[in-house]
């Protein structure tokens, strides 16, 4: 990294984007290899799922529409009913396979990118073979953090549903009172969702670079984001809107692009695919750079030699946790 640790706390939104871009360009070979092996399949699974789901849902809706116009109990009705049941089973099976592969490639990509940037930061020699040998060990720690985050998200949604039901009961027949509460709950719901997503992403980086995982990593992530919350939210919104834009373009131009030719659809599909690949890579690099910015902001010294030793443990065999006081958490008073 070109920026010294003490100066990273002063990096703003666009500085973080610029620093992330410089890292990718400066180490384009290793990032290209990680992209081809992990991020490329991740992007393919993500976009392929959109098209397959849309096609299958279209068939289900069409068959259900035919069922409504068919006499109940007739041979045709029973046949359509069996077809729809089979299509719904296929749909949920595809969803399960999709989320499984998405989770695997997402966590592996996160582990690889975070470890690579940490090696760059400490000046360690980093090769694709070394990264891929380390990823399975790092992945286990990131997985534990993901599972704890998943439980937190599940509990959050349960509470949200309970509050919604309570509000509907309390509102009674007052339409304006009901709508006011629903809008307020919706705003609070999305605000909480964004915050929890930010905590999860930063906690994934913490799980790789510190002696923390699971709930401990999430707590550390929350503490680190204090003071840089708006920068983190801005990054999340920019990347989220860019990703949403690519998805909308893919759905309109590829999935539902019946008016365009086959060649044009193929061209649009390739463009959307490449954009999604770049967004995934850029997002992973940015969340790692944000971690270093937050550490600098809180004046937590990251000793490069100690961090280098911490990374070396992954190569030596089973992970042996390093004491936080020996690695990264020493306060620097300015």
C-alpha positions in Angstrom: 0.0 0.0 0.0 1.2 3.5 -0.8 -0.3 5.2 2.2 1.4 4.9 5.6 -0.7 3.4 8.4 -0.9 6.6 10.4 -2.2 8.5 7.4 -4.8 5.9 6.5 -7.3 7.4 9.0 -7.6 10.5 6.9 -8.7 8.5 3.8 -12.2 9.5 2.7 -14.7 7.7 0.5 -13.0 8.4 -2.9 -9.5 7.9 -1.4 -10.5 4.4 -0.3 -11.8 3.7 -3.8 -8.6 5.0 -5.4 -6.3 3.1 -3.0 -8.3 -0.1 -3.7 -7.9 0.4 -7.4 -4.1 1.0 -7.1 -3.8 -2.3 -5.1 -5.6 -4.3 -7.8 -3.6 -2.7 -10.6 -0.2 -3.1 -8.8 -0.9 -6.8 -8.1 -3.0 -7.5 -11.2 -1.4 -10.9 -11.7 -2.4 -12.5 -8.4 -5.8 -10.8 -8.4 -6.4 -12.0 -12.0 -5.7 -15.6 -10.8 -7.9 -15.3 -7.8 -10.6 -13.8 -10.0 -10.4 -16.7 -12.6 -10.6 -19.4 -10.0 -13.0 -18.0 -7.4 -14.7 -14.8 -8.4 -15.5 -15.8 -11.9 -17.5 -18.9 -10.8 -19.2 -16.7 -8.1 -20.4 -14.2 -10.7 -21.5 -16.9 -13.1 -23.6 -18.6 -10.4 -25.1 -15.3 -9.3 -26.2 -14.3 -12.9 -27.1 -17.8 -14.0 -29.4 -18.2 -11.0 -31.3 -15.0 -12.1 -32.0 -16.4 -15.6 -32.9 -19.9 -14.5 -35.2 -18.7 -11.7 -37.0 -16.2 -14.0 -37.5 -18.9 -16.7 -38.8 -21.4 -14.2 -41.1 -18.9 -12.5 -42.5 -17.9 -15.8 -43.5 -21.5 -16.5 -45.0 -21.9 -13.0 -47.1 -18.8 -13.4 -48.2 -19.9 -16.9 -49.2 -23.3 -15.7 -51.0 -22.0 -12.6 -52.9 -19.6 -14.9 -54.0 -22.5 -17.0 -55.1 -24.4 -13.9 -57.4 -21.5 -12.9 -59.1 -21.8 -16.3 -59.4 -25.6 -16.1 -62.2 -27.6 -14.4 -61.1 -28.9 -11.0 -60.7 -32.6 -11.0 -60.4 -33.1 -14.7 -57.5 -35.0 -16.2 -55.9 -31.9 -17.6 -56.2 -30.2 -14.2 -54.5 -33.1 -12.4 -51.8 -33.2 -15.0 -51.1 -29.4 -14.6 -51.2 -29.8 -10.8 -48.5 -32.5 -10.9 -46.4 -30.3 -13.3 -46.7 -27.2 -11.1 -45.8 -29.3 -8.0 -42.7 -30.7 -9.8 -41.7 -27.2 -11.0 -42.0 -25.7 -7.5 -39.8 -28.6 -6.1 -37.2 -27.9 -8.9 -37.4 -24.2 -8.1 -36.6 -24.6 -4.4 -33.9 -27.2 -5.2 -32.2 -24.7 -7.5 -32.5 -22.1 -4.8 -30.8 -24.4 -2.3 -28.0 -25.3 -4.7 -27.6 -21.6 -5.6 -27.2 -20.5 -2.0 -24.8 -23.3 -1.2 -22.4 -22.5 -4.1 -22.8 -18.7 -3.6 -21.8 -19.1 0.1 -18.9 -21.4 -0.7 -17.4 -19.1 -3.5 -18.2 -16.0 -1.5 -16.3 -17.1 1.6 -13.4 -18.5 -0.4 -13.1 -15.3 -2.4 -13.2 -13.2 0.8 -10.5 -15.4 2.4 -8.2 -15.2 -0.6 -8.5 -11.5 -1.2 -8.1 -10.5 2.5 -5.1 -12.8 2.9 -3.5 -11.5 -0.3 -3.9 -7.8 0.7 -2.5 -8.6 4.2 0.6 -10.1 2.5 0.9 -7.0 0.3 0.6 -4.8 3.4 3.4 -6.7 5.3 5.6 -6.9 2.2 5.5 -10.8 2.2 6.0 -12.7 -1.0 2.6 -13.7 -2.2 1.9 -16.3 -5.0 -1.3 -17.8 -6.2 -0.2 -21.3 -5.0 0.5 -20.0 -1.5 -2.9 -18.2 -1.3 -4.8 -21.3 -2.5 -3.0 -23.4 0.1 -3.9 -21.0 2.9 -7.6 -20.3 1.8 -9.1 -23.6 3.2 -7.6 -22.8 6.7 -8.7 -19.2 6.6 -12.1 -20.2 5.2 -13.0 -22.1 8.4 -12.6 -18.9 10.5 -14.7 -16.8 8.1 -17.3 -19.6 8.0 -17.7 -19.4 11.8 -18.3 -15.7 11.6 -20.8 -16.2 8.8 -22.8 -18.7 10.8 -23.0 -16.3 13.8 -24.1 -13.5 11.5 -26.7 -15.8 9.9 -28.2 -16.5 13.4 -28.2 -12.7 14.1 -30.0 -12.0 10.8 -32.5 -14.7 11.5 -33.2 -13.4 15.0 -33.5 -9.8 13.5 -36.1 -10.9 11.0 -38.1 -12.8 13.7 -38.2 -9.6 15.8 -39.1 -7.5 12.8 -42.1 -9.8 12.0 -43.2 -9.7 15.6 -43.1 -5.9 15.7 -45.0 -5.7 12.5 -47.8 -7.9 13.8 -48.0 -6.0 17.0 -48.2 -2.7 15.1 -51.0 -4.0 12.9 -53.0 -5.1 16.0 -52.4 -1.8 17.8 -53.3 0.3 14.7 -56.7 -1.3 14.4 -58.8 0.2 11.7 -56.9 3.5 11.6 -55.5 3.6 8.0 -53.3 6.6 8.5 -51.9 5.4 11.8 -51.2 2.0 10.3 -49.4 3.4 7.2 -47.3 5.8 9.4 -46.1 2.9 11.5 -45.4 0.7 8.5 -43.3 3.4 6.8 -41.4 4.0 10.1 -40.8 0.3 10.7 -39.7 -0.2 7.1 -37.1 2.6 7.4 -35.8 1.2 10.7 -35.8 -2.3 9.2 -33.6 -1.3 6.2 -31.3 0.8 8.4 -30.7 -2.2 10.7 -30.2 -4.5 7.7 -27.6 -2.2 6.2 -25.8 -1.9 9.6 -25.7 -5.7 10.1 -24.4 -6.3 6.6 -21.6 -3.8 7.2 -20.7 -5.5 10.5 -20.7 -8.9 8.7 -18.4 -7.7 5.9 -15.9 -6.1 8.2 -16.1 -9.0 10.7 -15.0 -11.3 7.8 -11.8 -9.3 7.5 -11.3 -9.3 11.3 -11.7 -13.1 11.3 -8.7 -13.5 9.0 -6.4 -10.8 10.4 -7.0 -11.0 14.1 -7.4 -13.5 16.9 -11.2 -13.2 16.7 -14.1 -15.0 15.0 -17.8 -15.4 15.3 -19.4 -13.1 17.9 -16.1 -11.8 19.0 -15.3 -10.7 15.4 -18.7 -9.1 15.1 -18.2 -7.1 18.3 -14.7 -6.0 17.1 -16.2 -5.0 13.7 -18.9 -2.9 15.4 -16.2 -1.1 17.5 -14.0 -0.5 14.5 -16.8 1.1 12.4 -17.4 3.8 15.0 -16.3 7.1 13.5 -16.2 5.7 10.0 -19.9 4.7 9.8 -20.9 7.1 7.1 -18.0 6.2 4.9 -18.8 2.5 5.3 -22.5 3.2 4.5 -21.6 5.3 1.5 -19.4 2.5 0.1 -22.1 0.0 0.7 -24.7 2.1 -1.1 -22.5 2.8 -4.1 -21.5 -0.8 -4.6 -25.1 -1.9 -3.9 -26.6 0.4 -6.4 -23.9 -0.6 -9.0 -24.7 -4.2 -8.4 -28.4 -3.6 -8.6 -27.9 -1.7 -11.9 -26.1 -4.7 -13.4 -28.8 -7.1 -12.2 -31.6 -4.9 -13.7 -29.7 -4.6 -17.0 -29.1 -8.3 -17.1 -32.8 -9.0 -16.5 -34.1 -6.5 -19.1 -31.5 -7.1 -21.8 -30.7 -10.8 -21.4 -33.4 -12.6 -19.4 -36.4 -10.6 -20.9 -34.6 -9.3 -23.9 -36.9 -11.0 -26.5 -36.8 -8.0 -28.8 -33.0 -8.1 -29.3 -31.2 -10.7 -31.4 -29.3 -13.7 -30.1 -25.9 -12.1 -30.8 -26.9 -8.9 -29.0 -28.2 -10.9 -26.0 -24.9 -12.8 -25.8 -23.0 -9.5 -26.0 -25.1 -8.0 -23.2 -24.7 -11.1 -21.1 -20.9 -11.0 -21.4 -20.8 -7.3 -20.5 -23.0 -7.8 -17.4 -20.9 -10.8 -16.4 -17.6 -8.9 -16.6 -19.1 -5.9 -14.7 -20.3 -8.2 -11.9 -16.8 -9.9 -11.7 -15.2 -6.5 -11.3 -17.7 -5.4 -8.7 -17.2 -8.5 -6.6 -13.4 -8.1 -6.7 -13.5 -4.4 -6.1 -15.9 -4.8 -3.2 -13.7 -7.4 -1.5 -10.6 -5.2 -1.8 -12.5 -2.2 -0.6 -13.8 -3.9 2.6 -10.2 -4.9 3.4 -8.8 -1.4 2.9 -11.7 -0.1 5.0 -10.5 -2.4 7.8 -7.0 -0.8 7.7 -8.6 2.7 7.6 -10.7 1.9 10.7 -7.7 0.5 12.6 -5.8 3.6 11.8 -8.7 5.9 12.8 -8.8 4.2 16.3 -5.0 4.5 16.5 -4.5 0.7 16.8 -1.1 -0.1 15.6 -0.7 -2.9 13.2 2.8 -4.2 13.6 3.8 -5.5 10.2 6.3 -8.1 11.4 3.8 -9.5 14.0 1.1 -9.6 11.3 3.5 -11.3 9.0 4.1 -14.0 11.7 0.4 -14.2 12.1 -0.1 -14.9 8.4 2.8 -17.4 8.4 1.0 -19.6 10.9 -1.6 -20.4 8.2 1.2 -21.9 6.1 2.7 -24.0 8.8 -0.3 -26.1 9.5 -3.2 -25.9 11.9 -4.1 -22.4 13.0 -2.7 -21.4 16.4 -4.3 -18.2 17.6 -1.9 -15.4 18.4 -2.4 -13.2 21.4 -4.0 -9.9 20.4 -1.5 -7.9 22.5 1.3 -9.5 20.4 -0.3 -8.9 17.1 -2.3 -5.8 16.4 -4.1 -4.2 19.3 -1.4 -2.0 20.8 -2.7 1.5 21.0 -0.7 4.3 19.4 -1.2 7.7 21.2 -1.1 10.7 19.0 
